[in-house]
Amino acid sequence: MSGEAGSRAVDRALLAAIRETGASAAGLYVLAPDEPVLQLTVMSGLPAPFLTPWNRVALAAPAPVAVATRRQQLVWAAGHQQMARDFPRTAVAAPYDFSLAAAPITDGTGSRGALLLLWPADHAPQLSADERAAVHTACRDLAAALARSPLPDGHAPPDEGPRILTQPPVRIPGPEEALTAVDCLERLPGGCCALALDGRITLVTTGAVELLGEPADRLIGSRPWDVLPWLRGPVFEDRYRAAVISRRPVAVTACRAPNQWLAFRLFPDGRGLSVWISPTDKDYGPMVPDPTEGEASPMRAGQIYHVLHLAATLTEAVDTRDIVHLVADQIVPAFGAQGMIMYAAEGGRLRTIGYRGYSENVVAHFEGTALSTANSPAVRALGTGEPSFYSSPEEMETDYPGLPRMTGKAARAVLPLIVSGRPVGCCILSYTRPRTFSREERQVLTSLAGLIAQALDRARLFDAKQQLAHDLQEGLLPHSLPSVPGLAVAARYLPSAREMDIGGDFYDLIRLDEQSVAAVIGDVQGHNARAAALMGQARTAVHAHATAGAAPGEVLARTNRLLTDLDPDLFTSCLYVHIDLRTWRACLASAGHPPPILRLRDGPTTVLDVPPGLLLGIDPEARYEATEIALPPESMLVLYTDGLVETPGVDLEHSVADLARRLCAAPHRSPDRVADILLKNRHADMDRQDDVALMLLTAHPARPVHS
């Protein structure tokens, strides 16, 4: 199927979803091919800017489409009250009354993304059975259309916005009927105009031209708040957004100088809005003066909601990278900036932690600038603690000669990031053309700088803890595994998806002599520094007893006595495997560890029955029974910790059996490739609550083992 035909199939399926479910708007999100992100690719019923904060949604985000994809179930929110309770970040950026459903899109290969549907504000509190069936059918049809799409995963290039589909008209009038409709509008009192879904005026009557005070050719194709100074405040745009999203008629009044009050009534549907304008004699109070020529416009409603969304999102940002992405993806477009640089103040110097819209040469020029100098706007802002705003190249040239030419920027906002009087960094928004920052914009940007500073300070502390945890984990796990002739080995470790990037799972491969090798895997209770410390002691003890020639059961017994003497108040599971490279037989002993799995080249995949002895660290007199098995040519032995198989509410035996089935279905490839296949589960990884260790060993007896 060609690219155009594939897109048409997806478009038809999305429009059919709106028609069959009775929804007012719909959007299709697909999983990005190389990152855990849902990307909005196609939408209908809403203008693209309305969903700008949600064009790209992290799979871990508390957003309806992300939750639906992670949980693989329908998500429903009936009205703004439920939205505010269940999805406060979304509700604060879309404070209108509407109902919403998000449903996962899956096919035989796994999850493809999610379908987002919106209904008018008067929808029933629950979806009906017919509506649920229609949503299910729509997801199935979209999955089929995506499977035929020529793009990977039906994915659109990340730098392109979503494709906007126009809903079909109710009916198409003939030329004579269309002219009659215009005559009908002209005869109505007051004035009428039509707005496209994105707010642009597409039709205006003579009466509306007279009331608005602008010629028709200037109005057509423009948005009212862009062409009429007295509508530039956020009120009219906000009411327009409310009408489009809630699909309810709304009314708003505005004053045209010198003192003419006009009433606007907006009637929306899926293709646009009909607006009736009438003069009103009611006095609504003193008129706010229009902005003078050259003065910046007030904050747009869309900008305000972008900022509120960002403020809510910043509270959930975890690391420095999150902060940089949030600023670049949301503050920059919200304020129309073309560039951004964010610095951290470290060791008395500026360190670049993220940038957009600047060349590498410009970024490198200011990298490492000492805070004791005063040759950059960022240094001055951090020194004074006050933000600075430059509206033109001339203003910048006065304070920083050559800077406009070097950077190619004509205006900028320099925002110091300060927490409790302590500078933590600086954020610079820049523009390629001159622009004036209104008082409202300056206030909002200054407030946002305080939020960014607090979030960045928390993120840097988190980064420092994560680096410490990473270094500790690196030191406790083997840097590399020894090469053993005749044995192919792969090992993996994944920390839990919560708290510190550290845990108590461990593995090791110990070369005992020329004829034998030992493999060990274990799991210390918990995933914190204490668990990691005990893990290091357990791994060292196993290594020492194994190289001293102890039998498998005795290795565990001696390690158990050591851990019991240490009395760490933590328990450890462990599986020890001794492999004879001459006979290709393995002797296994377990201390409460999940059973290993053996896959034969041309035979069954079996969960091995190894007596599960007592966990290490409980009873110093515990004994551990050994089990001997054969390792035929090309057989694969899989050792793992329970983090790989444990699922809340699912019996462990069933989970282990499922892992055995997945291993059996995996192609006969190298242990490294099979390990990647067993670990490939992007949705489970987002909510992983325990560490995972995995070791795969494949026997190649044909390869000689020297005695």
Order of alpha helices (4+ residues) and beta strands (2+ residues): alpha-beta-beta-beta-alpha-beta-alpha-alpha-beta-beta-alpha-beta-alpha-beta-beta-alpha-alpha-alpha-alpha-beta-beta-beta-alpha-alpha-beta-beta-alpha-alpha-beta-alpha-alpha-beta-beta-alpha-beta-beta-beta-alpha-alpha-beta-beta-beta-beta-beta-beta-beta-alpha-alpha-alpha-beta
